[in-house]
Amino acid sequence: DLGEGTDILAGENELYELPTEPFGGLEQLSWSPDGKFIAYSCRKLVGKKYAFSTDTEIYLYNIETGSSEVIDMKGGYDTDPVWSPDGQQIAFASDRMGGMDIYIVNKDGGLPTRLTTHSGNETPLTFKDNEHILFQANILPASDDMQFASAQFPQVYEVSTEGGRPVMFSSMPMEDISFSPDGKSLLYHDKKGYEDAWRKHHTSSITRDIWLYSPAAGQKSFGINSEGSFKKLTDFNGEDRNPVFASDGKTFYYISEKDGTYTWRNSDGVEFTRTLDTDGYVITITDTINIPPRIYIIRIYCFRSRDVCSSRNLYIPYIAI
């Protein structure tokens, strides 16, 4: 059982939306590697300030105290935080210089460093290690890429935390990338075509599947190429998505609609939580963090309506421990 949920904005004096409309999603929340904090992006403004500003800030929610503190680096629309493996730095996307570029900042605050300068939009996906960040962008597919050229199918790039020229990591789309603890393989779910990410009961040839990629022996750098091996791990004709490696590097967890609605499974296909659906709305689990002795902290996201701001639906994140 997942236990009781906790509204991480319950201690605020005002009602704020999280994720932030109109583009926000689960990518606006991210667990720290030690499971003690959640980084999230939020626009904590009201009244005219809310109406005339798009600026958001990144906050750290303390699991133990239930309180949030802002990472002080005022600048613009800051979103999509991603933790470094050592838990000391946070990569994020920001439009503070015009387009959405990748920045990095110390978790304790300070002046963020801009890492990308492409005129398009970049979104951080994960850290490959403490010195390299993977991000998603529509720049230029590889010359031998056979997928239909479209903004729906962005490439994955790698950039150093020190800056410099990004390099292509994968020409094909790879979503929800999770590296094994030893860094020698990765899990991801594919993107074969367009469909709303959380459309329920969808079965077709473009539903997502989970894959394992391992680089070739002796490969000098971890990049996606034909010399490495791909292994398809799911074959359900519906949604299998959001894979996360467990700390043992062998087990992984993911969500699947195989039984009619989203449930949380391990790599043996065994469900270990209740059905993730309540009152007609989808609840999704996106992260599992293993803290010895194998205690799982699971983030749950759901939404409910609140009569505020012209009766818009506000998205309220919950956690269950």
N, C-alpha and C positions, 0 to 999 in steps of 0.2 A: 504494500500500500504506500502511496506517495505521501500520506500525511496531510496536514493542513497547509494551505497556501498562505503566503505573506505578501501583502501589497507593499512593494518597496517604496512607494510614495506616500504611505499612510501618515508619516510624520510631518508632511508639508502643511503649511498654513493655507495654501491655495490648492485648487485642482489643476494639475498640469497633465498634458498628454505625453504618453510614452508608449511606443515610439512616436516620434514627431510627425504630424501630418505635413504635406500630403504624400511624402515618399518613404516614410519610415517603415521599418520591419524589424525582424529579429536581429538583423545585423547591427542594430543600435545598442545591443547589450552584449557584454562579453565577460565571462568569468576569469578571474585571475588564476594562474596555474596552481596556487596553493589553496584555492577555494575560499579565501577569506574576504574577497572583494568582488563586486560586480561593477565594471565600468559601463556607463551608459550616457547617451547623448540626450539632452533635454533643453527645451526653451522655457525657462522658468520666469515668464513674463506674464503680466495681466493687463487688461484694459487697452489703452492706446498703444502702449509699448509693445504688447503682443500683436496688435493689428498692423503695426508699421515696421516691425523688425522680423527678419528671418534668422537672426543670429541664435545659435545654440551653443551650449557649453558641454564639456564632458565632466561627469561627476563620478566619484567612487562611492559606492554603497558598501558600508561595513556590515558584514553578515552578523558579527557578534553584537555590535551596538545598535544596529538598525538605523543608523544615521548616514547621511550623505555629505560629502565635501567636494567642492568644485576643484578641478585642476586649473589653477589660475593662469590663463594664457589668452585673455580676451582677443578676439580677432575676427570671427565671422561664423559661418555655418559649419560647425565642427561635428563630425558624425562618424559612425562605423568604427568604434575603437576596437583594437586587436592587441592583446598582451604579448610581450616577448616571453620566451620559455622560462627565463629567469625571473619574470615578474617585476622587472625594474623599469621597463619602458613600455610605452603604448604608441602604436601606430594608428593614425586616423586619417580620414579624408576631410578636406576643408576647402572652401572657396575664398579664403581670405586674400588671395592674390588673383582672383578672377575665376578660373576654372577649378574644378574639383581635383586637387592634387593630393599626393601622399605626404604626410608630415609624421614626425616622430617627436615624442616629448618624454621626459622623465616622469614617472608616476607621481612624484612629489611636486610637479609643476616646473615652471621656468619657461624659457623661450623655446618654442618648437622649431625644429629644423625641417625645411622643405626638401623633399627628396626627389620629386618629379616635377617636370615643367611642360609636359605635353598640353596642347591646347584643348584636348578633349577632357573627359572625366575619367578619373581613376578611383578604384575602390579597393582598400586593403582586404586580403583574404585570410592570410595567416603568416606567421614567421616560419621560415624554413629552419632557421637556427637563430641565435641571438644577434647575428650580424647581417641577416638577409631577410627581406620581406617579399612575399608574393602578393601581387595585386592584379586586379582585373581591369582591362581597358580595351577599347576598340581602336587599334592603331593600324596594324597591317598583318593579315594572316600570312603564314609561310607560303612560299611559291608552290609547294607540293600539297597544300591543304585541299582536300576534296570536298569539304563541307561547303554548303551554300554560303556565299559571302553576304553577311547581314549583321546589323548591330545587335541582333538577338543572340549572336554567337561570338562573344568577346574572347580575346586571347588572355593568357596568364603570363605575366612578366615578373621578373625578379630584379630587385634593386638593393644595393648595399645600404645599411643604416648610416653609412658615412656619406651617402650620395653617390654621384657618378651616373654613367649612362646605364639605363635599364637594359636587360637582355631578355629575350623571349624564353620563357620556361615551358610553355605549351601553346601551340597554335589552336588546339581544339579547346572548347569550353570545359572547365573542370570546376565543380561547385562543392562547397563544404569540404575542403581539403583537410585531412587529418593525418599528420605524420606519426609514424610509429615512434615509441620512446627512444629507440636507438638511431632514429633518423635514416634508416635504410630502406624504407618503403612508405607508401602513402595510400590512403583510402580517399575516394571521392565519389560523388554521384554525377552522372553524365547529364548532358542536355542535348537531346536529339532534335527538338523542335519547340515551338512556342506553345505553352499552355500555362494558365494561371498556376502559380506555384502551389496553391493550396485548394485547388478545385477537388471536391470530394467525389469518390466513386468513379474516378476517371480511369478507364482501361483503353489502351491503344498502343500503337507502335512507338509512341514518343514518350511514354511514361519513364520516369527516372529509374535507373539501376545503379547498384553499387559496384565499384571496381577497385581492384588492388593493383598498384603499379610498383614494380621493383626494377631498379636500374641494372644494367648489365654489370657483371663482375669486372672490376678494374676501371669502371667509368670514373673519370676524374672529377666531374661535377654532377650534381644531382639535377638533371634536366630530363624532360620527356622526349624520347627519341625511339626509333624503330629497333634499336639494339636491346632496349629494356623489355620486360615482359608485362603484359596486361592479363589480368584474370577477372572475369566477370563473376561476382559472388552472389547475385540474386537473379531470378528469372521470372518472378511474378509479373503478370501482364497488367500491372498497376503500379502505384507509387511505392518504391523502396528508396529511402533517402536519409540524409543527415548522418552519415557514419562517423563514429568516434572510436578511436583506439582506447582500449583499457590499458592500465599500467603494466600488465604482463606482456604487452606487445603481440599477443596471440589472439586474444578475444577482442571483439569490437561490438558496438551497440548501434542500433539504427531504428528509425521508425518505419512502419510498413502499414499499408491498408489492406493487407492480404485477407484479414478476417472481416472486412467490411467497413472498418473505420480505423483511424490511426492508432496503433499500439506500439509500445517500446519493446524491442526484441534484442537478444544477443545474437552472436554469429552462428549459434546452433539453431536459431529460429525459435528459441524458447521465450515466451512472453514472461516478463517479471513485474509488470505493473498492471493496474486496472486499465480498462479501455479509456483512451484519451479523448473523450467527447462528453460535453455537458451542455444541457439546455440548447442543443442544436448548433453549438459553436465548436469549432476545432480548437483543441489545445495541442500545442506542439512542444516536444522536448528537443532541445538543440544541443545541449552539452552534457557530458558526463565527466566528472573529475574524480579520480581515484585517490583516496587518501587512506593509507594503511590504517587498520587492516581491512581493506576493500570496503570502505564506506562510500556509497555513491551519493554525490550531491547533484541533483537534477534541476535544471531550470525549466520552468513551465511558463508558457505565455498564453494568455487568453484575453478576451476582451468583453467588456460590458458597456452598456450605454449609460451616460450621465447627462442630465438635463443642464447643460452649460454650453456657452459659446454657440448659440443658435441651434441647440439640440444635436450637435454633432456627436458621433460616437468617439469616445476617448478610449485609447488603448491602454490597458492597465496591466503591467507585468507582475507576475507572481513568482515566488520561488517556493519550492518544497524541499525539505531536507530530510 
